[in-house]
């Protein structure tokens, strides 16, 4: 058997398992998972020079996007998603 094919199949199996777990989560858990992935993405941005520049420009243009006391996970996820999706070059 070609080891490359086996590796690709293992990767596909991992992806399928991830999506199976996602489908079995409650709606609240799905939003929490999405928020965790989004926050992980932001942490990765902070590790690169271009990502740091992107975040600095968003901070100066739109201000900070921090979770407010009592804010629901779904509301904060939506606000953070919009904060990241907005075009900085407007």
Backbone as JSON Lines, residues from 0, in Angstrom:
{"i":0,"aa":"X","n":[0.84,-1.18,0.0],"ca":[0.0,0.0,0.0],"c":[0.89,1.24,0.0]}
{"i":1,"aa":"X","n":[0.47,2.22,-0.74],"ca":[1.2,3.49,-0.82],"c":[1.03,4.24,0.51]}
{"i":2,"aa":"X","n":[2.15,4.6,1.18],"ca":[2.03,5.29,2.47],"c":[1.35,6.66,2.37]}
{"i":3,"aa":"X","n":[1.45,7.3,1.2],"ca":[0.8,8.6,1.01],"c":[-0.71,8.44,1.04]}
{"i":4,"aa":"X","n":[-1.21,7.41,0.41],"ca":[-2.66,7.16,0.39],"c":[-3.17,6.87,1.79]}
{"i":5,"aa":"X","n":[-2.4,6.08,2.56],"ca":[-2.81,5.76,3.92],"c":[-2.86,7.03,4.76]}
{"i":6,"aa":"X","n":[-1.88,7.9,4.61],"ca":[-1.83,9.15,5.36],"c":[-3.03,10.03,5.02]}
{"i":7,"aa":"X","n":[-3.36,10.12,3.74],"ca":[-4.51,10.92,3.32],"c":[-5.8,10.36,3.89]}
{"i":8,"aa":"X","n":[-5.94,9.03,3.9],"ca":[-7.13,8.41,4.44],"c":[-7.25,8.67,5.93]}
{"i":9,"aa":"X","n":[-6.11,8.62,6.65],"ca":[-6.13,8.9,8.08],"c":[-6.57,10.34,8.33]}
{"i":10,"aa":"X","n":[-6.09,11.27,7.5],"ca":[-6.49,12.67,7.64],"c":[-7.99,12.83,7.38]}
{"i":11,"aa":"X","n":[-8.49,12.16,6.35],"ca":[-9.92,12.23,6.05],"c":[-10.75,11.66,7.2]}
{"i":12,"aa":"X","n":[-10.26,10.57,7.8],"ca":[-10.96,9.97,8.92],"c":[-11.01,10.94,10.11]}
{"i":13,"aa":"X","n":[-9.9,11.64,10.37],"ca":[-9.87,12.61,11.46],"c":[-10.86,13.75,11.22]}
{"i":14,"aa":"X","n":[-10.91,14.23,10.0],"ca":[-11.85,15.3,9.66],"c":[-13.28,14.82,9.84]}
{"i":15,"aa":"X","n":[-13.56,13.6,9.38],"ca":[-14.91,13.04,9.52],"c":[-15.28,12.9,11.0]}
{"i":16,"aa":"X","n":[-14.34,12.46,11.82],"ca":[-14.61,12.33,13.25],"c":[-14.89,13.7,13.88]}
{"i":17,"aa":"X","n":[-14.14,14.72,13.46],"ca":[-14.37,16.07,13.97],"c":[-15.79,16.52,13.66]}
{"i":18,"aa":"X","n":[-16.21,16.35,12.4],"ca":[-17.55,16.8,12.01],"c":[-18.63,15.97,12.68]}
{"i":19,"aa":"X","n":[-18.38,14.69,12.91],"ca":[-19.34,13.86,13.63],"c":[-19.51,14.37,15.06]}
{"i":20,"aa":"X","n":[-18.4,14.74,15.72],"ca":[-18.49,15.3,17.07],"c":[-19.24,16.62,17.06]}
{"i":21,"aa":"X","n":[-18.97,17.46,16.06],"ca":[-19.64,18.76,15.96],"c":[-21.15,18.6,15.82]}
{"i":22,"aa":"X","n":[-21.57,17.65,14.99],"ca":[-23.0,17.43,14.77],"c":[-23.71,16.95,16.04]}
{"i":23,"aa":"X","n":[-22.97,16.29,16.93],"ca":[-23.57,15.75,18.15],"c":[-23.6,16.75,19.3]}
{"i":24,"aa":"X","n":[-23.04,17.93,19.11],"ca":[-23.06,18.95,20.16],"c":[-24.4,19.67,20.18]}
{"i":25,"aa":"X","n":[-24.75,20.15,21.36],"ca":[-25.96,20.98,21.47],"c":[-25.68,22.31,20.78]}
{"i":26,"aa":"X","n":[-26.7,23.09,20.43],"ca":[-26.47,24.4,19.79],"c":[-25.56,25.3,20.62]}
{"i":27,"aa":"X","n":[-25.72,25.29,21.94],"ca":[-24.87,26.12,22.79],"c":[-23.41,25.67,22.72]}
{"i":28,"aa":"X","n":[-23.22,24.36,22.74],"ca":[-21.85,23.82,22.66],"c":[-21.23,24.1,21.28]}
{"i":29,"aa":"X","n":[-22.05,24.1,20.24],"ca":[-21.54,24.41,18.91],"c":[-21.03,25.85,18.85]}
{"i":30,"aa":"X","n":[-21.78,26.78,19.44],"ca":[-21.35,28.18,19.46],"c":[-20.08,28.33,20.28]}
{"i":31,"aa":"X","n":[-20.01,27.64,21.43],"ca":[-18.81,27.7,22.26],"c":[-17.6,27.16,21.5]}
{"i":32,"aa":"X","n":[-17.81,26.1,20.73],"ca":[-16.73,25.52,19.93],"c":[-16.29,26.5,18.84]}
{"i":33,"aa":"X","n":[-17.24,27.14,18.19],"ca":[-16.91,28.12,17.15],"c":[-16.14,29.3,17.76]}
{"i":34,"aa":"X","n":[-16.58,29.75,18.93],"ca":[-15.9,30.85,19.6],"c":[-14.47,30.45,19.96]}
{"i":35,"aa":"X","n":[-14.29,29.25,20.47],"ca":[-12.95,28.78,20.83],"c":[-12.05,28.74,19.59]}
{"i":36,"aa":"X","n":[-12.58,28.27,18.47],"ca":[-11.78,28.23,17.23],"c":[-11.45,29.65,16.76]}
{"i":37,"aa":"X","n":[-12.4,30.56,16.87],"ca":[-12.17,31.94,16.46],"c":[-11.1,32.6,17.33]}
{"i":38,"aa":"X","n":[-11.18,32.37,18.63],"ca":[-10.19,32.92,19.54],"c":[-8.82,32.29,19.29]}
{"i":39,"aa":"X","n":[-8.8,31.01,18.94],"ca":[-7.54,30.35,18.58],"c":[-6.94,30.97,17.32]}
{"i":40,"aa":"X","n":[-7.8,31.31,16.37],"ca":[-7.34,31.97,15.15],"c":[-6.68,33.31,15.48]}
{"i":41,"aa":"X","n":[-7.3,34.06,16.39],"ca":[-6.74,35.35,16.78],"c":[-5.39,35.17,17.46]}
{"i":42,"aa":"X","n":[-5.27,34.14,18.29],"ca":[-3.98,33.85,18.93],"c":[-2.92,33.53,17.9]}
{"i":43,"aa":"X","n":[-3.29,32.83,16.85],"ca":[-2.33,32.52,15.78],"c":[-1.94,33.8,15.05]}
{"i":44,"aa":"X","n":[-2.88,34.71,14.83],"ca":[-2.57,35.99,14.2],"c":[-1.53,36.76,15.01]}
{"i":45,"aa":"X","n":[-1.66,36.7,16.33],"ca":[-0.74,37.43,17.21],"c":[0.7,36.93,17.11]}
{"i":46,"aa":"X","n":[0.88,35.73,16.58],"ca":[2.22,35.14,16.5],"c":[2.99,35.55,15.25]}
{"i":47,"aa":"X","n":[2.31,36.15,14.28],"ca":[3.0,36.54,13.05],"c":[3.06,38.06,12.94]}
{"i":48,"aa":"X","n":[4.06,38.55,12.26],"ca":[4.23,39.99,12.09],"c":[3.06,40.6,11.34]}
{"i":49,"aa":"X","n":[2.66,39.97,10.24],"ca":[1.54,40.51,9.47],"c":[0.24,40.42,10.25]}
{"i":50,"aa":"X","n":[0.06,39.36,11.04],"ca":[-1.14,39.22,11.85],"c":[-1.19,40.28,12.94]}
{"i":51,"aa":"X","n":[-0.04,40.58,13.53],"ca":[0.01,41.63,14.55],"c":[-0.36,42.98,13.95]}
{"i":52,"aa":"X","n":[0.14,43.25,12.75],"ca":[-0.19,44.5,12.07],"c":[-1.68,44.57,11.78]}
{"i":53,"aa":"X","n":[-2.25,43.46,11.35],"ca":[-3.69,43.4,11.07],"c":[-4.5,43.69,12.34]}
{"i":54,"aa":"X","n":[-4.12,43.06,13.43],"ca":[-4.84,43.28,14.68],"c":[-4.68,44.72,15.18]}
{"i":55,"aa":"X","n":[-3.47,45.28,15.06],"ca":[-3.26,46.67,15.47],"c":[-4.15,47.61,14.67]}
{"i":56,"aa":"X","n":[-4.23,47.38,13.37],"ca":[-5.05,48.25,12.54],"c":[-6.54,48.1,12.89]}
{"i":57,"aa":"X","n":[-6.98,46.9,13.22],"ca":[-8.37,46.7,13.65],"c":[-8.63,47.41,14.98]}
{"i":58,"aa":"X","n":[-7.67,47.3,15.9],"ca":[-7.82,47.96,17.2],"c":[-7.92,49.47,17.04]}
{"i":59,"aa":"X","n":[-7.07,50.04,16.19],"ca":[-7.1,51.49,16.03],"c":[-8.36,51.94,15.27]}
{"i":60,"aa":"X","n":[-8.82,51.14,14.36],"ca":[-9.98,51.52,13.55],"c":[-11.32,51.25,14.26]}
{"i":61,"aa":"X","n":[-11.43,50.08,14.9],"ca":[-12.72,49.66,15.47],"c":[-12.73,49.58,16.99]}
{"i":62,"aa":"X","n":[-11.59,49.7,17.64],"ca":[-11.51,49.54,19.08],"c":[-11.41,48.06,19.45]}
{"i":63,"aa":"X","n":[-11.34,47.81,20.75],"ca":[-11.23,46.44,21.23],"c":[-12.56,45.71,21.12]}
{"i":64,"aa":"X","n":[-12.47,44.41,20.99],"ca":[-13.68,43.57,20.98],"c":[-13.52,42.56,22.11]}
{"i":65,"aa":"X","n":[-13.88,42.99,23.29],"ca":[-13.8,42.15,24.49],"c":[-15.2,41.73,24.9]}
{"i":66,"aa":"X","n":[-15.28,40.58,25.53],"ca":[-16.57,40.09,26.01],"c":[-17.02,40.93,27.2]}
{"i":67,"aa":"X","n":[-18.24,41.39,27.13],"ca":[-18.8,42.22,28.2],"c":[-19.42,41.32,29.27]}
{"i":68,"aa":"X","n":[-19.47,41.84,30.49],"ca":[-20.05,41.08,31.6],"c":[-21.5,40.72,31.28]}
{"i":69,"aa":"X","n":[-21.82,39.46,31.44],"ca":[-23.19,39.01,31.2],"c":[-23.54,38.76,29.75]}
{"i":70,"aa":"X","n":[-22.61,38.99,28.85],"ca":[-22.89,38.8,27.41],"c":[-22.92,37.32,27.09]}
{"i":71,"aa":"X","n":[-23.9,36.91,26.32],"ca":[-24.02,35.5,25.95],"c":[-22.91,35.12,24.97]}
{"i":72,"aa":"X","n":[-22.63,33.83,24.95],"ca":[-21.6,33.33,24.05],"c":[-21.95,33.6,22.6]}
{"i":73,"aa":"X","n":[-23.22,33.38,22.24],"ca":[-23.61,33.58,20.85],"c":[-23.53,35.05,20.45]}
{"i":74,"aa":"X","n":[-23.9,35.95,21.35],"ca":[-23.82,37.37,21.03],"c":[-22.36,37.81,20.87]}
{"i":75,"aa":"X","n":[-21.5,37.37,21.78],"ca":[-20.09,37.74,21.68],"c":[-19.45,37.13,20.43]}
{"i":76,"aa":"X","n":[-19.79,35.89,20.13],"ca":[-19.25,35.27,18.91],"c":[-19.63,36.1,17.68]}
{"i":77,"aa":"X","n":[-20.89,36.53,17.62],"ca":[-21.34,37.33,16.49],"c":[-20.6,38.65,16.4]}
{"i":78,"aa":"X","n":[-20.42,39.31,17.53],"ca":[-19.7,40.59,17.53],"c":[-18.25,40.41,17.12]}
{"i":79,"aa":"X","n":[-17.59,39.36,17.64],"ca":[-16.19,39.11,17.31],"c":[-16.04,38.73,15.83]}
{"i":80,"aa":"X","n":[-16.98,37.93,15.33],"ca":[-16.96,37.53,13.92],"c":[-17.08,38.76,13.03]}
{"i":81,"aa":"X","n":[-18.03,39.66,13.36],"ca":[-18.19,40.9,12.58],"c":[-16.94,41.78,12.69]}
{"i":82,"aa":"X","n":[-16.33,41.84,13.87],"ca":[-15.12,42.64,14.09],"c":[-14.0,42.15,13.18]}
{"i":83,"aa":"X","n":[-13.9,40.84,13.03],"ca":[-12.87,40.27,12.17],"c":[-13.21,40.36,10.68]}
{"i":84,"aa":"X","n":[-14.5,40.33,10.37],"ca":[-14.93,40.34,8.97],"c":[-14.93,41.73,8.34]}
{"i":85,"aa":"X","n":[-15.0,42.76,9.18],"ca":[-15.06,44.12,8.65],"c":[-13.79,44.44,7.86]}
{"i":86,"aa":"X","n":[-13.97,45.18,6.78],"ca":[-12.85,45.58,5.94],"c":[-12.14,46.76,6.6]}
{"i":87,"aa":"X","n":[-10.86,46.62,6.85],"ca":[-10.08,47.67,7.51],"c":[-9.8,48.82,6.56]}
{"i":88,"aa":"X","n":[-9.87,48.58,5.28],"ca":[-9.48,49.58,4.28],"c":[-10.6,50.52,3.89]}
{"i":89,"aa":"X","n":[-11.74,50.48,4.56],"ca":[-12.86,51.38,4.2],"c":[-12.46,52.83,4.25]}
